[in-house]
Amino acid sequence: MIYASDVPPGAEELSLIREWQSLPSVDLVYSGPEDFRSTLNKSLMECGILAGGGTPLFVRIDEDGSNVAIWVRYEKSEWDNYNSPSEISKAPESLKNGLKKTIGCYKLPSRGFLIKFSPEGISATITEMRKPSTYVFSPKDTYEVYLDGVATSMKRGFHEVEGNLFFVGKEGMSIETARLFQGVEMIFPVGREIAIYSSGKLIFRDKEYRADMRPVGFWNGNVVLPNRVVGKNKRELKSTAIDVYEKYILEASGYIEAVDGSWRKKISCTPLEWYWSGGKLYILDICGYYREINLEREEVIYSKKAIGSYGFDFLDGKVVFVNNKNFCVVNNEKVYGDCIRLHNGYALKIEKNGIAVLGRKLFLNARDFKFVNGSLILVGDNKVWLVRFKK
């Protein structure tokens, strides 16, 4: 029996508390299928027996899919239906019979306390019910939280911002939509998991791989370094590797090849900017050609001249280019800069003290970046940020 309120109980409340306290209270020790636990709890309540603390009550239930065997022991009293197991539909009736034979059945008070929790405080009122206490939580509808350091009013519930899911449920929450990895040199998304590289070691799923230089990528136990693959498939590369996506290696010479070395194919000149997503490679090279490659079929499915462009983005299903006009349009506003990259409507501008993701914030000391499968990886000194954009 629980009474909770900012106000001490009165005479009527004390009388009701005594009614509930007169019922036997047991410490339930249960062994059996979890499906029957709720049935057992209901049977205890209907017999006026409170579970929570007191003399141990032992209950064991076994079932074979259609029949139920029940054993009950309380102090020196013991009961079972082993000689005549019940049908599953008759389990509640058999349980109450076992409780009656060992403890007894008691009249349950028809009233209890309705306890309300709200920002204004705690209150308890007497109400018609078949339980000692029922609880109602009345949380606030909106909370002030700090989203990337900015005070924002948000409704209670689940929210997704830039691909990051979180729940707003208390005042003053601090929510960073970029995931920060401290004390690491680089991260590599592998599906929904992350491989982490630092101080000559790459760690993935608690396994450690040695690497004498910063890897370009990681896939299926193979660590890809700029000049070779180490791990399951040890071999030298014919050209410098610059990126890895799943089982594919992108090289500075414009080749892509399988991590296991089973094939290699020329797809562009030296890559200038590229983006992996959904089994495709989108690439812009220094010769001014933009191509889209289906990785499974190992073929170019779209090609376009984009002479003078040094970046690209996607808008309403079409590719758009950043060119030597030295500006791009973000949210209908022109953004100028010497080094701007685009992705999903976000502009990245490299500044002296970091990389600014326009429309979000400045990542201090970030000096490099790459896009992989809807994510932005920002690399700084001894730390890496992972930002997941909404597609």
URZIPE-V864139 format. One record per helix or strand of 3 or more residues. SS is the DSSP state (helix for helix, strand for strand). FROM is the first residue (numbers start at 1). LEN is the number of residues. If there is no record, write none. Layout:
BEGIN
ss = (SS:SS)
from = (FROM:FROM)
len = (LEN:LEN)
END
This chain:
BEGIN
ss = (helix:strand:helix:strand:strand:strand:helix:helix:strand:strand:strand:strand:strand:strand:strand:strand:strand:strand:strand:strand:strand:strand:strand:strand:strand:strand:strand:strand:strand:strand:strand:strand:strand:strand:strand:strand:strand:strand:strand:strand:strand:strand)
from = (11:25:34:55:67:77:82:88:111:121:133:142:150:157:164:178:186:193:201:207:217:222:228:241:248:255:264:271:280:289:299:311:318:327:333:340:346:354:361:368:375:383)
len = (11:7:13:9:8:4:3:15:8:8:6:6:6:5:5:5:5:6:4:4:3:3:4:5:4:4:3:7:6:6:7:5:5:4:4:4:6:5:4:5:6:6)
END
